[in-house]
């Protein structure tokens, strides 16, 4: 008989990026037990909190057999752990362009936790599935972990639930049918060709992102913000010149 999965929602938040951060987790086991987890970091970034939330969940479940379904609204986390991290590891934690991998210590820790789980629960018994839920669209579990993460990022005392599912006030089992990762959009928006970089500018601060989705996420709803995909070092240098900054002023996404 196939094991039912443990359901895990994770989220991270940051009041300013960088700034004070928080993370949140909901764990629902097949026997109907719910545990909320959360914590605060005084100085961090949003992506580090997203990674921390997943790591805390895996640590909490390291002695718990059975498959896990991890649901997150972070495309950065899912793409990183399913697509990028293995290449980074083979290259000695360098990007394809030879740069340093942002948040390498966090990725290494996450990969170690997954390797430990695979060793402890071989074959399908400990399998981890990564599922994407779009943030702020009314998915109850995602909305609740957002409240936890944001609350901790602002230094609030968040009351965390631990108890039976029937006493939990969140319809956490209501999950969208489609939890696949959305396709990358730069080819449609910018034409064909492989991306060299994704840049965003908010105020005077320019960042280089790992994905188009992350780039859009930073500028969404911010008046005067700009973003651009480039296909070469020369094109990137031209964009930065037009924006009035140099390559040394650009921060890699954390």
N, C-alpha and C positions, 0 to 999 in steps of 0.2 A: 504493500500500500504506500502510495506516494505521501511524503511528509508535507504537511501544510507549512507555509513559510511564516517566519516572524516578520512582521511589518515594522519598518523603521522610517520615520520622517526625520530629516535633519535640516537645520538652517543656521546661518551665521549673519551677524549684523555688526555695523560699526557706526558710531556717532562721529562722523568725520572719517576720512579715509586717506591716511591713517588717523587713528584716534582710539578712544575707549571702545572695546568690542564686547560682544556677547555671542553665545552659541546656545542652541536648543535642540533637544532630541525627544521624540516620542517612540517608545518601543511597545508593540502589542504582540504578545506571544500567542501561539495557537491555542493554549488552554484558557485564554481570556483574561490575562493579566496585563495591566498597563503600567508603564513607568515613564515618568517625564524626568529628563536630565537637563541641566543648564549651568552656565558659568559665565564669569566675567574675566576680561583681560584689560589691564589699564592702558596699554599701548599696542595696537595691532592694526590689521587691515581686514576688510570684508572677506577676501578670499582665504586668508589664514583662518578666520573664524568658520568659514564653510568647511574647510579641511579638518579643523579641530572637532567640529560637531560629528563628522563621520568617524574620526578616530576614537572619540569618546564612546560612540555607540558600539564600535567593534570591540573596544576594550571591555565594555560592560557585558558583551555577549561572548567573550572569548571561551567561556566554559559551557555555552549553550549550543547544543547540536541542532541540526536542521537548517534548511535553506533560509536565506535572508533576502528580503526585497527592500532595498534602500531607495527611498523616494526623496528627491531634492530638486529645487528649482535652479540649481547652479549647473549650467552647461560646462563651466570651467572644471568642476569636480568630475563630472561624468566623462567629458572628453579627455581630461588628463589621465584618469585611471584606466580608461578602456583603449585609448589611442596613443597618447603621447609619452606616458611615463616609461614604457618599456624601451623606447628609443632613447630617451634621456639617460636611462640607466646604462644602456650599451655604450653610449658615447661619454661615459664618465660624468654624467649630469651636466651636459652641454646641450644647447639647442642645436637645431640643424644648421644654424648660421654660425655656431661656435661660441655663442654667448652663454653666460651663466643662467641656469634655470631658476626662475623666481620661486621662492618657497621650497627649495630643494629639501630642506630638513623635514618639512611637513609631508612632502610626497614620499620620502624615504620611510618615514614612520608609518604612513598609511600602507605602503607596499609590504612592509614587514608584518604588520598586523594581518593583512590578507594572506600572506604566506604562512603565518602561524596557524591561521584558521584552516587553510587547505591541508596542512600537515596533521592537525588535530582531528579534522573531520574529512577524510578523503572522499573522492568521487562526488556524488551529488548531495551527500548528506550535509555538507557545509557550504554549498554553492551560494554565491552572492550575485544577485541581479540588480543592476542599476536602472532606475526608472525616473524619468523626468516628469515633473509636474510644473506647469507654468505658475509663477508666483502671483499672488493677489488676484486670483480668479475664483475665489470662494471654495477651494478645496479645503475641507475642515482641518485635516491634519497639517497641511502646509500653513494655513492661517495661524494655527495654534503655536507651531514651532517658531513662526515669525514673531508672535507676541512674546514668547519666552526669550528669544535671542535679542530682540530690541529692548525689552525690559532690562535684561542684564547689561546691555551695552550702555544704558543710561544710569546704571547704578541702582536700579530699583530692586526691592525684595520681591521676587516672583515666587508665588506659592506653587510648588510642583506636586503633581498628583502621583500617587502610587496606590494601586488598588485594582479591584475587578473592573472589567470592561463595562458591565451593566451599571456601574455607578459613575462612569466617566461622562462628563457633560459635553463631549466632543464626538461628533459622528465620524470617528476616525477611519472607519472601514469604507467610507464613501470615497472611492478613488476613481479617477477618470478611466474610461476604457482604453484610451490611447495614451500611453506613457512613454512613447518613443521620443528620442531626441530630435528636435527640429533640424532640418537640413540647413547647412550653412548658406547664407544668402549673398556673399560678396560677388559671386559670378553673375547673378541676376542683376544686381544693382550697378556693378562697375564694369560689366563685360567679362569676357573669357580671360583666362590666364591665372597663373598661380599667384597668390598674394605674397608680397614681401613683408609687409607690416600693416597693422591696423592702428591708426593714431586717433587720439581724441584730445581736445583742448577745452578746458573749463577754466574760465578766467585766464590767468597766465600759465596755469599748470598743464603740461602736455604729458600724456602717457602713451606707451606702446603696449597694446593688448595682445593676448594669445589667440583671440577669436573675434570675429565680427560681432557676434552676439554680446560679448563683454564690452566691446567698444560702444555699441548702441545703448547698452544698459547704463553706462556712465553718463551719457549726454541726454538721455531721455528726460524731457520736461525741464531742462536747464536752459533758461534764456541765454542766447548768445553763444552757446556751446557749438563746437565744430567737430566733425569726424571725417576720416578719410582712409580708404584702403590704398596702399601703394604696391607697385609690382617690381620695384628695383630700388637699390640704394640711391641712385640718382634722383628717382622720382620722390623718394622720401625726403632727400635733402632739399628739393625744390619746394615741397609742401611746408617743411619747417621754416624755410626762408620766407615764404609767403606769410607764415604765421608769426614771424618775427622772433624765432627762437633758434637755438643751435642744437645739434645732436646731444651735446653734453647736458642740456637742460631737460632731456626727455627721461622720464622715469619708466622703468619696466613695470608691468602690472604685477601686483602682489596678491 
